[in-house]
């Protein structure tokens, strides 16, 4: 199943890039990239619906991958966005919260919570980087939720 997931993720990535660059003579702006990236959210939902815990793990990996790449080519010379990323960012944020909520319901996710800290730090860095280009709202609900969860975990550890 894992090899099938990796093959699907690779194919989806290739399809995504092909879709992005089709009919594009000047590169791809971050807004277009965000819109195309959220087209993969039904795949995340499908993974969440699998009747086994591994589906949630794969959904988490896929949503993190999409979040890592949703900004497009902002770092490339001439990379840009025009302020149309708000809706795709909100859709990604809502799905990420659904996936994280499901992930927290799994026993193995509760025994090692370093993924919470790692995910939070990565999202905060990404948010700050994207904000440098004037694009706000990236993963705001997820960052707030994970920050609160992190505080709760620290308090639990201190009282134990």
C-alpha positions in Angstrom: 0.0 0.0 0.0 2.8 2.4 0.9 4.5 1.9 -2.5 1.1 2.6 -4.1 0.8 5.8 -2.1 4.3 6.9 -3.1 3.6 6.1 -6.8 0.4 8.1 -6.6 2.1 11.0 -4.9 4.8 11.1 -7.5 2.2 10.9 -10.4 0.2 13.6 -8.8 3.2 15.8 -8.4 4.1 15.3 -12.1 0.5 16.0 -13.1 0.5 19.1 -11.0 3.6 20.6 -12.6 2.3 19.7 -16.1 -1.0 21.4 -15.3 0.8 24.5 -13.9 3.1 25.0 -16.9 0.6 24.2 -19.6 -0.1 27.4 -21.6 2.3 29.4 -19.3 4.9 31.4 -21.1 6.1 33.5 -18.1 6.2 31.0 -15.3 3.6 30.4 -12.6 2.5 32.9 -10.0 1.9 31.7 -6.5 -1.8 32.3 -6.7 -2.2 29.8 -9.6 0.0 27.3 -7.8 -2.1 27.5 -4.7 -5.3 27.0 -6.8 -3.9 23.9 -8.5 -2.5 22.5 -5.2 -5.9 22.5 -3.5 -7.3 20.4 -6.4 -5.5 17.6 -4.6 -7.6 18.0 -1.4 -10.1 15.3 -2.6 -7.1 12.9 -2.6 -6.4 13.9 1.1 -10.1 13.3 1.9 -10.0 9.9 0.2 -7.0 8.9 2.3 -8.9 10.0 5.5 -11.8 7.7 4.5 -9.7 4.6 4.3 -10.7 2.1 6.9 -7.2 1.8 8.4 -5.0 4.1 10.5 -2.4 4.2 7.7 -4.8 6.2 5.6 -4.6 9.0 8.2 -0.8 8.9 8.2 -0.7 9.1 4.4 -3.3 12.0 4.5 -1.0 13.8 6.9 2.0 13.3 4.8 0.2 14.4 1.7 -1.3 17.6 3.3 2.2 18.5 4.6 3.7 18.0 1.2 1.0 20.3 -0.4 1.5 22.9 2.3 5.2 22.8 1.7 4.7 23.6 -2.0 1.6 25.7 -2.1 3.6 28.9 -2.3 4.9 28.0 -5.8 8.0 29.7 -7.0 8.2 32.7 -4.8 11.9 32.2 -4.3 12.7 32.1 -8.0 13.7 35.4 -9.5 10.5 37.0 -10.8 8.3 34.8 -8.6 5.2 36.6 -7.6 1.6 36.4 -6.3 -1.2 38.8 -6.8 -3.3 38.3 -3.7 -5.6 35.6 -4.8 -4.2 32.9 -2.5 -6.5 33.6 0.4 -9.2 31.1 -0.6 -6.9 28.3 -1.4 -4.9 28.9 1.8 -8.2 28.7 3.8 -9.2 25.5 2.1 -5.8 24.0 2.8 -5.9 25.2 6.4 -9.4 23.7 7.0 -8.3 20.3 5.6 -5.0 20.3 7.5 -7.0 20.8 10.8 -9.3 17.9 9.9 -6.2 15.7 9.2 -4.4 16.7 12.4 -7.6 16.2 14.5 -7.8 12.6 13.0 -4.1 12.1 13.5 -4.4 13.0 17.2 -7.0 10.2 17.6 -4.5 7.6 16.7 -2.6 5.8 19.6 0.8 6.0 17.9 0.4 9.8 17.4 -0.1 10.3 21.1 3.0 8.3 22.2 5.4 10.5 20.2 4.2 14.0 19.8 7.4 15.5 18.3 5.5 15.7 15.0 3.3 18.4 16.5 6.3 20.6 17.3 7.9 19.8 13.9 4.7 20.6 12.0 4.1 23.8 13.9 7.6 25.1 13.4 7.6 24.3 9.7 4.2 26.0 9.2 5.3 29.1 11.1 8.5 29.4 9.0 6.4 28.9 5.8 3.8 31.5 7.0 6.5 34.1 7.8 8.3 33.5 4.5 5.1 33.9 2.5 4.1 37.0 4.4 7.4 38.6 3.2 5.7 38.7 -0.2 2.5 40.3 1.2 0.5 37.1 1.2 -1.3 36.6 4.5 -3.4 33.9 6.0 -1.3 30.8 5.4 -2.3 28.0 7.8 -3.5 30.5 10.4 -6.1 28.2 12.1 -3.7 25.2 12.0 -0.9 27.3 13.6 -3.2 28.5 16.3 -4.5 25.0 17.0 -1.1 23.4 17.1 0.2 26.3 19.3 -2.6 25.7 21.8 -2.0 21.9 21.7 1.7 22.5 22.3 0.9 24.7 25.4 -1.5 22.0 26.7 1.1 19.3 26.3 3.8 21.4 28.1 1.3 22.0 31.0 0.4 18.2 31.1 4.1 17.3 31.2 4.8 19.8 34.0 2.0 18.6 36.1 2.8 14.9 35.7 
